[in-house]
Amino acid sequence: MLAGHLSTSVLGEFDSPDLLVRTSGELRLSNFLLWQSAYTELYFSNKMWPDFWEDEYIQALKDFQSRERRFGQRKPSKASN
């Protein structure tokens, strides 16, 4: 119910980002899209925004592709296999 009242709700299926890139070496979100980022993968870069070029963006995407997204689900334990 709360998500429907956020400004990003007009985006429909794109109201929650899959990947959030934080530049400048900061390791926090600074209250940016807190609710929408619950299942968002975070990528932190030491580069400042003006220096964040295509090569760094591609690295962020490669890192994102290598992650196992579980959307809040627990990873199955090896004992249950």
C-alpha positions as MATLAB code, in Angstrom:
seq = 'MLAGHLSTSVLGEFDSPDLLVRTSGELRLSNFLLWQSAYTELYFSNKMWPDFWEDEYIQALKDFQSRERRFGQRKPSKASN';
ca = [
       0.000    0.000    0.000;
       2.822    2.406    0.866;
       4.646    1.802   -2.434;
       1.602    3.058   -4.357;
       1.984    6.489   -2.751;
       5.651    6.976   -3.630;
       6.644    9.209   -6.535;
       8.205    6.228   -8.322;
       4.870    4.353   -8.418;
       4.042    5.995  -11.773;
       6.836    3.943  -13.347;
       4.893    0.685  -13.051;
       7.162   -2.351  -13.295;
      10.233   -0.093  -13.149;
       9.442    1.426   -9.764;
      12.201   -0.556   -8.010;
      15.737   -0.462   -9.411;
      17.686   -3.678   -9.981;
      21.054   -1.961   -9.581;
      22.002    1.195   -7.723;
      25.445    2.663   -8.385;
      26.929    4.873   -5.684;
      29.948    6.903   -6.738;
      32.576    8.900   -4.803;
      33.596    6.092   -2.461;
      30.646    6.658   -0.134;
      29.309    3.428    1.379;
      25.813    4.646    2.176;
      22.593    5.438    0.329;
      21.994    8.852    1.926;
      18.232    8.166    2.101;
      18.048    7.769   -1.696;
      15.150    5.482   -2.710;
      15.261    3.629    0.610;
      11.907    1.894    0.229;
      12.379    1.121   -3.464;
      15.887   -0.281   -2.907;
      14.898   -3.126   -0.580;
      15.943   -5.795   -3.118;
      18.275   -3.619   -5.181;
      21.842   -4.742   -5.751;
      24.303   -2.050   -4.660;
      27.525   -1.190   -6.469;
      30.003    1.195   -4.856;
      32.644    2.968   -6.909;
      35.490    5.153   -5.692;
      35.245    7.282   -8.822;
      33.554   10.652   -8.629;
      30.429   11.059  -10.788;
      32.059   13.135  -13.537;
      34.752   10.457  -13.912;
      32.315    7.530  -13.972;
      32.582    6.585  -17.643;
      31.462    3.674  -19.767;
      34.254    1.338  -18.603;
      33.215    1.715  -14.966;
      29.548    1.294  -15.907;
      30.339   -1.925  -17.753;
      32.254   -3.154  -14.699;
      29.198   -2.420  -12.531;
      26.981   -4.380  -14.934;
      29.394   -7.330  -14.993;
      29.464   -7.338  -11.200;
      25.655   -7.239  -11.157;
      25.422  -10.150  -13.615;
      27.641  -12.304  -11.410;
      25.391  -11.958   -8.363;
      22.813  -14.467   -7.239;
      19.613  -12.544   -6.597;
      17.309  -14.171   -4.051;
      14.859  -11.318   -3.339;
      14.818  -11.988    0.384;
      14.869  -15.772    0.128;
      17.484  -17.693    2.056;
      20.178  -19.589    0.246;
      19.498  -23.343    0.521;
      21.784  -25.005    3.024;
      24.106  -27.713    1.781;
      22.689  -30.116    4.380;
      19.274  -30.085    2.692;
      20.683  -31.122   -0.720;
];
